[in-house]
Amino acid sequence: MERKYLPISLDITNQKILIIGAGESAYKKGLILKRFNADIEFVALEICEEIRNSGWPYKQKAYEADDLDGYILVYSCSNNQKLDCQIRRDANQKRVLCNIHDKPKMCQYVSPAVYQYKNMTVAVASNGKDVYKSIKLRNHLRDYLDEHMEKILDFRKKGED
């Protein structure tokens, strides 16, 4: 059966989100999540310099199922198939929503490409099938909206009066 993801806006302000892995892809995921005021933490055997210097909390250790306790979401950026499968099983058991980086068939949720302008958010997703096309479309929309957003929002406001 084809997977279809429900696009929702989830308030993750001060919510605990775990990122397993602490390399470049984990760091980039952390940057995205911090834009939404998430309370993120990393668990990994090796921690990249960017994360070490970020001020974000991390535990330099091997992953254990109990690491998921108290988190609402987990992102696995481990690049380890066996570990990803274990994280997915543990997250299911503990009822923590799970995303396995670059493996949409293993994900319970996918993160869209996001554009924000003040309190407006535009998200572009591809049901986990082509993240690069989502990013390309988001960038095209961003370029257009950066130039026209004030006019668009002002028009809507006047039209509502």
Phi, psi and chi 1 to 4 in degrees:
 res  aa     phi    psi   chi1   chi2   chi3   chi4
   1 MET       -  137.4  177.1 -172.8  -63.1      -
   2 GLU   -68.2  134.5 -178.6 -178.7   -8.2      -
   3 ARG   -81.0  137.3  -61.9  177.0   68.9  114.3
   4 LYS  -133.3  129.9  -66.3 -171.7  178.4 -172.2
   5 TYR  -103.9  133.8  -64.3   90.2      -      -
   6 LEU   -79.9  118.5  171.3   68.6      -      -
   7 PRO   -76.3  121.9   21.2  -24.1      -      -
   8 ILE  -135.0  160.4   62.6  171.6      -      -
   9 SER  -105.6  118.5  -65.5      -      -      -
  10 LEU  -110.5  126.0 -176.5   64.9      -      -
  11 ASP   -76.5  108.7  178.8    8.7      -      -
  12 ILE  -109.0   15.3   60.6  170.3      -      -
  13 THR   -56.7  121.0  -55.5      -      -      -
  14 ASN    59.2   17.6  -62.3  -38.0      -      -
  15 GLN   -87.7  142.5  -64.7  -65.9  -44.2      -
  16 LYS   -79.0  122.1  -68.9  178.2   64.6  172.5
  17 ILE  -127.7  129.6  -61.7  174.7      -      -
  18 LEU  -102.2  134.9 -177.7   62.3      -      -
  19 ILE  -116.3  119.8  -59.4  173.9      -      -
  20 ILE   -98.3  122.2  -60.6  167.5      -      -
  21 GLY   110.4  151.7      -      -      -      -
  22 ALA  -147.9   42.7      -      -      -      -
  23 GLY  -100.5 -159.3      -      -      -      -
  24 GLU   -61.3  -45.2 -177.4 -178.8  -16.6      -
  25 SER   -66.6  -36.3   59.8      -      -      -
  26 ALA   -65.5  -41.6      -      -      -      -
  27 TYR   -61.6  -45.4  175.8   68.5      -      -
  28 LYS   -61.7  -40.3  -72.1  178.6 -179.1  178.3
  29 LYS   -63.3  -40.3 -174.0   58.7   64.8 -177.9
  30 GLY   -60.3  -41.5      -      -      -      -
  31 LEU   -61.5  -41.6  -70.2  174.0      -      -
  32 ILE   -64.3  -47.6  -68.9  167.1      -      -
  33 LEU   -65.8  -34.3  -67.5  169.3      -      -
  34 LYS   -65.6  -27.2  -75.6  -49.4  -88.9 -174.0
  35 ARG   -61.2  -22.7  -70.7  173.5   41.7 -156.4
  36 PHE  -108.5   19.5  -63.3   93.1      -      -
  37 ASN    59.1   34.1  -61.1  -39.8      -      -
  38 ALA   -76.3  153.1      -      -      -      -
  39 ASP   -96.8   93.5 -179.8   10.9      -      -
  40 ILE  -101.7  152.5   59.2  173.0      -      -
  41 GLU  -143.7  151.5 -174.1  169.2  -15.8      -
  42 PHE  -115.3  146.2  -62.7   83.8      -      -
  43 VAL  -131.1  124.6  169.1      -      -      -
  44 ALA  -167.8  156.1      -      -      -      -
  45 LEU   -71.9  -36.8  -73.2  172.2      -      -
  46 GLU  -120.6  132.9  -64.4  179.9   29.5      -
  47 ILE  -114.7  123.7  -49.8  -66.9      -      -
  48 CYS   -70.2  159.0   73.0      -      -      -
  49 GLU   -60.2  -38.3 -152.8   58.0   36.7      -
  50 GLU   -61.1  -40.7  -68.1   87.3   -7.7      -
  51 ILE   -72.0  -42.1  -68.4  172.8      -      -
  52 ARG   -55.4  -39.5  -74.8 -175.7 -172.8  -81.7
  53 ASN   -90.5   -1.6  -64.1  -30.5      -      -
  54 SER   -80.2  -21.8   69.0      -      -      -
  55 GLY    87.9   -4.7      -      -      -      -
  56 TRP   -73.5  144.6  -67.6  -31.3      -      -
  57 PRO   -72.1  143.8   20.4  -26.3      -      -
  58 TYR  -148.7  155.1   62.2   85.2      -      -
  59 LYS  -119.5  120.5  -66.3  176.7 -175.5  169.5
  60 GLN   -91.0   94.8 -171.0  165.3   -0.1      -
  61 LYS  -166.6  170.9   63.9 -179.8 -135.6   45.3
  62 ALA   -75.3  145.5      -      -      -      -
  63 TYR   -64.2  140.9  163.4   79.3      -      -
  64 GLU  -135.1  151.9  -59.8  170.4  -86.6      -
  65 ALA   -55.4  -36.0      -      -      -      -
  66 ASP   -64.8  -16.4  -71.6  -15.6      -      -
  67 ASP   -61.5  -23.4  -69.2  -30.5      -      -
  68 LEU   -78.1  -15.9  -62.6  172.8      -      -
  69 ASP   -59.3  127.2  -67.5  -15.2      -      -
  70 GLY    90.4   -0.9      -      -      -      -
  71 TYR  -102.0  147.9  -69.6   89.0      -      -
  72 ILE   -95.0  -27.8   64.7  164.0      -      -
  73 LEU  -135.8  150.0  -59.5  174.6      -      -
  74 VAL  -133.0  137.8   61.1      -      -      -
  75 TYR  -114.7  126.2  -73.0   88.1      -      -
  76 SER  -100.3  118.2  176.7      -      -      -
  77 CYS  -118.9   41.3  -60.8      -      -      -
  78 SER   -82.7  -25.0   73.2      -      -      -
  79 ASN    56.5   34.2  -64.4  -43.2      -      -
  80 ASN  -132.6  107.3  177.5  -39.7      -      -
  81 GLN   -55.4  -47.3  178.0   79.7   16.5      -
  82 LYS   -63.2  -45.1 -174.5  177.0  177.1 -177.3
  83 LEU   -65.8  -41.4  179.1   57.1      -      -
  84 ASP   -57.9  -43.3  -72.6  -19.2      -      -
  85 CYS   -63.1  -40.8  -71.2      -      -      -
  86 GLN   -65.2  -43.6 -176.5   62.4   49.9      -
  87 ILE   -60.7  -43.2  -68.2  165.2      -      -
  88 ARG   -61.5  -45.5  176.2   76.5  157.2   93.2
  89 ARG   -62.9  -46.6  -79.8 -169.4  -60.3  -86.7
  90 ASP   -63.1  -42.5  -65.5  -17.5      -      -
  91 ALA   -63.3  -43.1      -      -      -      -
  92 ASN   -57.8  -46.6  -87.4  -14.4      -      -
  93 GLN   -64.1  -37.7 -172.5  174.1   35.8      -
  94 LYS   -92.6    1.8  -68.5 -178.9  177.6  -86.4
  95 ARG    60.7   43.6  -54.7 -173.4   77.1   58.0
  96 VAL  -109.7  125.7  176.3      -      -      -
  97 LEU   -64.8  137.2  -69.0  174.9      -      -
  98 CYS  -124.3  135.7 -177.8      -      -      -
  99 ASN  -125.8  126.2  175.5  -73.9      -      -
 100 ILE  -104.4  115.5  -53.3  -63.8      -      -
 101 HIS   -53.6  127.1  179.9   69.1      -      -
 102 ASP    63.3   20.9  -77.1  -15.0      -      -
 103 LYS  -135.6   70.9  -65.2 -177.9 -179.0   78.3
 104 PRO   -58.2  -28.0   13.3  -22.2      -      -
 105 LYS   -67.3  -17.6  -71.1 -175.8  179.4 -179.8
 106 MET   -98.8   -1.9  -67.5 -178.6   68.0      -
 107 CYS   -92.5  141.9  -64.9      -      -      -
 108 GLN   -87.4  -19.8  -69.5  176.0  -65.6      -
 109 TYR  -148.8  155.4   66.8   94.0      -      -
 110 VAL  -125.3  151.0  -67.4      -      -      -
 111 SER   -96.1  128.0  -62.5      -      -      -
 112 PRO   -77.8  167.0   30.3  -35.6      -      -
 113 ALA   -79.0  126.3      -      -      -      -
 114 VAL  -116.8  139.3  174.3      -      -      -
 115 TYR  -122.2  130.7  166.5   78.1      -      -
 116 GLN  -121.6  138.2  -79.5 -172.3  -68.0      -
 117 TYR  -137.8  108.4  179.1   86.0      -      -
 118 LYS    51.8 -120.9  -63.5 -178.2 -178.1  176.4
 119 ASN   -94.4    8.6   67.3  -28.5      -      -
 120 MET   -97.8  135.5  -56.4  -57.9  -68.4      -
 121 THR  -127.8  131.1  -58.6      -      -      -
 122 VAL  -117.0  126.0  176.1      -      -      -
 123 ALA  -119.5  138.7      -      -      -      -
 124 VAL  -124.3  124.5  178.9      -      -      -
 125 ALA  -133.1  159.0      -      -      -      -
 126 SER  -126.1   27.9   65.0      -      -      -
 127 ASN    56.6   31.5  -89.2  -27.6      -      -
 128 GLY    73.1   11.8      -      -      -      -
 129 LYS   -93.3  -31.2  -68.6 -176.2  179.4  178.8
 130 ASP  -153.0   81.7 -161.9  -28.7      -      -
 131 VAL   -59.7  -34.3   67.3      -      -      -
 132 TYR   -69.5  -34.1  -63.7  107.9      -      -
 133 LYS   -69.2  -36.2  -76.3 -175.4 -179.7  176.8
 134 SER   -61.5  -44.4  -64.4      -      -      -
 135 ILE   -64.9  -42.5  -68.0  168.6      -      -
 136 LYS   -61.1  -45.3 -175.0  175.9 -179.0  175.9
 137 LEU   -66.0  -42.9  178.6   55.2      -      -
 138 ARG   -57.8  -43.9 -176.3  -92.8  -32.4  -98.2
 139 ASN   -64.7  -38.6  -69.9  -14.3      -      -
 140 HIS   -63.9  -46.2  179.2   77.3      -      -
 141 LEU   -62.3  -41.6  -69.5  169.2      -      -
 142 ARG   -57.9  -47.9  177.9 -162.3   59.9 -150.3
 143 ASP   -60.4  -43.2  -66.5  -15.2      -      -
 144 TYR   -67.4  -48.2  177.1   81.2      -      -
 145 LEU   -68.1  -34.6  -67.7  172.6      -      -
 146 ASP   -56.7  -36.7  -81.8  -12.8      -      -
 147 GLU   -82.1  -30.2 -173.5  175.8  -28.7      -
 148 HIS  -118.8   -4.0  -62.3   95.4      -      -
 149 MET   -58.1  -46.8 -173.3   64.0   92.7      -
 150 GLU   -59.0  -41.8  -74.6  -63.3  -33.6      -
 151 LYS   -66.3  -42.4 -176.3  178.3  177.2 -176.7
 152 ILE   -62.3  -48.1  -68.3  167.4      -      -
 153 LEU   -68.5  -36.5  -65.6  177.9      -      -
 154 ASP   -65.9  -40.9 -172.8   48.9      -      -
 155 PHE   -60.4  -47.5  170.7   76.1      -      -
 156 ARG   -60.9  -41.7  -64.7  -76.5 -176.1 -139.1
 157 LYS   -63.3  -44.4 -169.4  174.5 -177.9 -179.3
 158 LYS   -66.1  -38.3  -72.2  178.5 -175.7  175.9
 159 GLY   -68.0  -21.5      -      -      -      -
 160 GLU   -82.6  -19.6  -68.5  173.6   -1.3      -
 161 ASP   -69.2      -  -68.7  -20.4      -      -
